[in-house]
Amino acid sequence: MKRNILLFLGLLGTLSIAAQRDTVYWYPDVPVECLVPEWEEGLIGQIIRNESPSDLLGRFFPGSLDDLRNFIGEDEDISTLRLWSCPGCAPIRFRPMFAESDTDYVFFPFAQHFTQLIEDDTFRCKTGETYRLLSFSTSEDYPPSGRWAYGLLGLALLREQGEGAWIVLDFEPTFDMNGMYMTAFAPRDLLFEQNGNLLFRVDEPYPCGPPVTDYYPCYSDLAFYAFYQNELQKVLQVPDVSCSNFGDPKAKGSAWTTEISLVSGKTAFPDIVVRKQGHIFRTDAADDYLLKSFPQSFISDLKKGSNRPFEYTIRYSFRDTGYKIAEESIK
């Protein structure tokens, strides 16, 4: 809960992780265990042995299992789900995926949180070190639902210490707001590793509806996360990396794809080159918000009803704690 997000309030104080839980009651008198603000700090540096997915989830999100029966049916498996609350956590705001304005935000904490372990990936580096990335998905309701509803991603990075032993390098329970149907998207690809710096990629493919519906055109995003200076960080968000139109390339409407490549640079991470290629079909001014990821000079030149092919290349370079545009061209 430390980075890539805006904190509004300071914490009331520091409490030991040994006394991290209390109980509050939500209508209809359902008990939900509370976590102490910044409880994740107590997990950093801990040694963890190989554990079951349920035990791992309970270690990082030590919420209630018994209270889940107030929400989940008796025939459902609750071993990979935790229920918790954190009313003392400092408010954090996130930009939702489908923000309708520049002031549209989603706020954490929720009244209650349902968390699952969605990925447990191991990466072996050229240097011989082995890392393990745990990805968690948190929603404010269960079962998750809502095509346009966010998913709250949590990440924990571990490094192997020996056979069956792992040290927690960093833990960010509220790392990023992505996903759909209240389910977060997890990074699965380690793109780069050098001198303990790691670069991960996560695709955010937003599902479209049936053909000939108002869910089209359908856009998807791309994000890059890094472990840098001993911290997990979100270093780049590339919006609208692809756009599909009814699944028919002959249909009138915008459509494009994107190629991503890494280019060696002089900084801690390589440059990222994003090359979008396709065509844009301009209907009316309502398109402008969805096309904000393109140079506005290019968009303003598009005439209503035009279907213009394009190739848009952006080169990002790593500076300080994130990627910035170094070069761009569109034709």
MONORKA-V104247 format. One line per field, one symbol per residue. ss: DSSP state (H for helix, E for strand, L for the rest). burial: + if it has 9 or more other ideal C-beta (glycine too) atoms within 8 Angstrom, else -. A space follows every 50 residues. Layout:
ss: ???
burial: ???
This chain:
ss: LLLLLEELLLLLLLLLHHHLEEEEEELLLEEEEEELLLHHHHHLLLEEEL LLHHHHHHHHLLLELHHHHHLLLLLLLLLLLEEEELLLLLLEEELLLLLL LLLLLEEELLLLEEEEEEEEEEEELLLLLEEEEEEEEEELLLLLLLLLLL EEEEEEEEEEEELLEEEEEEEEEEEEEELELLELLLLLEEEEEELLEEEE EEEEELLLLLLLLLLLLEEEEEEEEEEELLEEEEEEEEEEEEEELLLLLL LLLLEEEEEEEEELLLLLLLEEEEEEEEEEELLLLLHHHHLLLLLHHHHH LLLLLLEEEEEEEEEEEEELLEEEEEEEEEL
burial: +---+-+---+-----+--++--+-+---++++++++-++-+++---+-- --+--++++++++++-++--+------+-+++++++--+++++++++-+- ----++-++--++++++++++-+-+----+++++++++++---+----++ ++++++++++----+++++++++++++++++++++++--+-++---++++ ++-+-+---------+++++++++++++--++++++-+-+++++++---- --++++-+-+-++-+---++++++++++++++----+---+--+---++- -+-------+++++++++---++----+-+-
